[in-house]
Amino acid sequence: MKLFCFPFAGASSAVFLQYKQYFDGITLIPIDPPGRGKRIAEPLCKTIKEMVYDLKNQLLSLVEQGEDYAVFGHSMGSLLIFELLHELMDTGFHLPVHVFMSGKNPPHIPIKNTIRQLSDDEFVKKIVAIGGMEAQFFENPVLAKLFIPILRADFGVLEEYDYQEKKQLLPIDITFFFCTDDKAINSKYVKQWSDYITGSFRMFHFKGGHFFIHEKAKEISRIIKDTLLETEIIIPY
């Protein structure tokens, strides 16, 4: 079983490397969008359509027709998965056996407080407030010069995203991970992800902020593994 992982804004595939130690029987394949990780020299995407087109080509090169696979995305990665699966369905390619998402409001919920237009100093303050990156990180001029453009580009993609109603629902099953302390989402909207699919929908709640996927990697991996390999019954909590 292949599990493709899609990162959050500003991140590369490296954020999922810690998950590999918990998977036995599952091949974890983290995906890098252009402009980060192994693809740091490539131009950054300006729209979600550009990013999804790139990710679709990557996935199609790694999955054989009829081969079972699953996907996992956090925050921006969840939105990318949603648009990617519609692209795959439109082209007639088979969809994943299960979809794992976390840290993102449903597509029809717009981002109210945009930050891409802020000055570098104010932009960095907002990024640090969300969590996941320390202020000291941006005090290094080399790192700041490298990562601020990536973050700006990704937040631009997210903030300019305009949900367009789809022709049909996705015939998939979703497992959604979230935290009520996550300031980037509103927990009252989470269940509305189920409105976009015809399959099953279940949620798992954890303690922590927006980047709980780092601290809870072991617990999340267990749920993913047991779901895909059907080793035991998992009860949502």
Secondary structure as UniProt FT lines:
FT   STRAND          2..6
FT   TURN            9..10
FT   HELIX           13..22
FT   STRAND          27..30
FT   TURN            34..35
FT   HELIX           37..39
FT   TURN            40..41
FT   HELIX           48..62
FT   TURN            65..66
FT   STRAND          69..74
FT   HELIX           76..91
FT   STRAND          98..102
FT   TURN            107..108
FT   TURN            116..117
FT   HELIX           120..130
FT   HELIX           135..139
FT   HELIX           141..159
FT   STRAND          174..179
FT   TURN            180..181
FT   TURN            183..184
FT   HELIX           187..196
FT   STRAND          201..206
FT   TURN            210..211
FT   HELIX           212..215
FT   HELIX           217..229
//
